Amino acid sequence: MPALLKRHPAWTIAAVAVAVLAIAVASLLAVREANANARLAEICSQIHSVSEHLDEAPITEGDETVAVLGDSYSQGWSVGGPSEAWPATFGEQTDTTVYVDGFAGSGVTGSTFCPEASFAERVDEINRIEPDAVIIQAGLNDTTASSTRLGEALAAVLDEIDADRVMVVGPPSPPARTVEALQRVEEAFAATADEVGVQYVSLLDVKLEYQDDKLHTNRDGQRVIGETIAAAW
């Protein structure tokens, strides 16, 4: 037996091998995390670059001022912006001045890509323009939350809104989300809206066409959403 192996039993060699492997795995995970964080930062930057903020001009003009606090559907992600999305259709059909604060990946329970973009962190921007009414459109980015968390998060956002009228619009039913998750969001949002005393509009049964990502609807679908919300207004 070589002298080296006599001085270092098999269990010692195995321990060293495990330690080396652990270091290698940790390094790989660190690289992956860094790459993931960089990718998230890139996506966040892209969302910011196409985001419509409340300090810009409204997308429609009318008698009553309505502020929309929403996700990628309100932002008009993948259809050309909010002027091509449901808020524009809503504003035209209700003769209202509509401001849009839509941000892809955001919801009442948090934000997927940008940590500072949750609904709770954007309410001040909504209140700043002193709207007559506010529409909260959410749900698709909240599907992993529990019923309790959904209700508490929505209630917290509603509590911060300063407007005479508030409407909550729930999620549609894209193939990219499970029926069970969407139903959980629907029930929690509807119950919370009822408890707080604001109007709730369901989109679960609204027939829409979806793009290749199976999550976002096309321009025709956006128009249908706008018409549905306007009819409930």
N, C-alpha and C positions, 0 to 999 in steps of 0.2 A: 504494500500500500504506500503510495507517495507520501512524503512527509507533510505536505500541505493538507491532505485529507485527514491525517492523523491529528493535526492540530485543530482542525475545523470539522467537527462531526456533521453528519447529514442534516440534523435538525437546525444547526447554525446556518448552513448553506441555504436551507429552505427558508429560514427566517429572513435572510438577506434578500433572497429572490422575491419574497412577498413584499418586503419593504420597497425594493426597486419597482415592482409592479405597481404598488400603491402610489408612488411618486409619479410614475408615468401616467397612470389614470388621472390623478389629480391635475397634472399639467394639461392633459387632453381636455378635461372638463373645463379648466380655466380658459383654454383657448376657445372652446365652443361657447362658453358664456360670454367671452369678449366679443366673439363674432355675432352672437345673438343680440347683445346689447347694441352693437354697431348697426345691425340691421334694423332694430327697433328705432334707433335714433334717426336712421335714414327715412323710415316710413313716417315717423312723426314729423320730420321736416317736410316731406311731401304733402302731408295732410295740411300742415300750416300754410304751405305755399298756395293751396287752392281754397283755403277756408275763407268764408265771408264773415266779417266781423260787424258788430253793431255800430261801429263808428263810421261805416260806409253807408252809401245811399240805400234806401229800402228797395226791394225788388218790385213792389207794386205800391200804388198810392190810392188812398181813399179817405173816407171820413174817420173811421176808427183805427187806432194804432194797435197792431197785434205783433207781439214778439214771439218767435219760435225758438225753443230750446230743444235741439234734437241731435241725432246721430248722422251717419252717412246718408241716410234717406233725405233728411232735411238739407244737408250740405249739397246734395245732388252729385255725390261721388259716382263717377263713371257715366254720368249723363250730361255733364257739361256745367255743373254748378247749380245753385239754388234757383236761378232764373229759369232753369229747365226742369225743375223738380216740383213736387207737390205744393210747396208754399206759394209758388207763383200762380198755379191754378186756383188754389184757395183764395188768394188775394183778389184775383180777377173776378171770381164768382161771388165774393162777399163784399166787394167794393171797399176793401180795407187797405191801410198802409201796413205792409208786412216787412219786418226786419227779421233776419235769420242768423241765429248762432248755431250752426250745425257743425259737428265735428266727428269724423269717422272714427269708429272704435270706442266711442264714449257711451256711457249709460248712467243710470242713477246710482249704481253700485260701484262704479269705478271707470277706468279708462284702459283699454287694451294696449295702446301704443304710446300715449303721452300721459305721464303721471299727473300733470296739472290740468287735465282736460275733462275731469268728471263733471257731471251736471252741477253738483254742489259747489264746485269751484268756479263755475261760470254764471251763477245766479246774479251776482253783483252787476255783471255786464247787462243782464236783462233789466234789472231794476233801474239802472242808470238812465235809460231812455224814457222811463215813466210811462210804460205802455198801458192802454186801457184793458188789454187782455193778453194772456200768455197761453201758448199751446206747448205742452211738453210731449214730445214724440220720442218714445224710447222702447226698450225691451229686447231687441235682438242681441245686444251686447251684455245683457244681464241674465242670460239663461243658465249660467252655472251657479247662481246664487240660490239660497234657500228661500222658501216662502216668507219666513220671518225677516230675513235680511232685505228682501225685495220691498216688503211693506214699510219697514223702518226707513230705508233709504229714500223711497219716494215721498214718504211723509215729511222727512227732513227737508227735502227740496221744496215741497209745497209750502212748508212753514216759512221759508225764506222769501217767497215770491210776494211782491207788493203790487197787486193788480186787482181790479174790481171783478174780473172774470178769469177763470182758469179752466182749461180743458186738458185732459190727459188722453193721449192717443197711444194705444198699445201696439204690439208688433204684428206684422203680417205673418204669413206662414210659408216661408221659403223652404225648399228641400234641404238646405244646409243646416237647419235646426230641427230637432226632434219634436214630434207632436207633444210629448209629455212635458218637455221643457217649456215650450211655448204656452201650453195650457197653465202651467204653474205660474208663469209671469202674468198671464191674463187674469187669473183669479186673484193674485196678490194685488195687482194694480187696480183692478175693478173694486175690490173690497176696500182698499185704502182710499180711493177716490170717493167712494160712498161715505166712508167714515168722516172724511174731511169736508165733504159737501161740495165737491166739484164734479163736473161732467166727465164721463168716460166714454171713449169711442173705441170700439173693437174693430180690428182689421183682419182677424183670423179667418173669417169666411169670405173675405173679398178676393175674388179671382184675379190673379195677376200673372203676367209672364215674367220669367226670370232670365237673367243673363247667364253666361257660361259658369260663373262662380257659384251659381245656385243659391245666392244670398241676396243680390241686389236686383231689383226690378228694372225694366227698361223705361223709356220715356212714356210709353203708353200706360204702363203700370203706375208711374208717378202721377200721370194725369188722373187716373182712376182714383188713386188715394186722395188727391186734392179734391176731387168731386165728392167723394164720400165724406170727407171732413167738412166740406162746405155745406153739404146737405144736412149734417148734424148740427151745424152752427146755428 
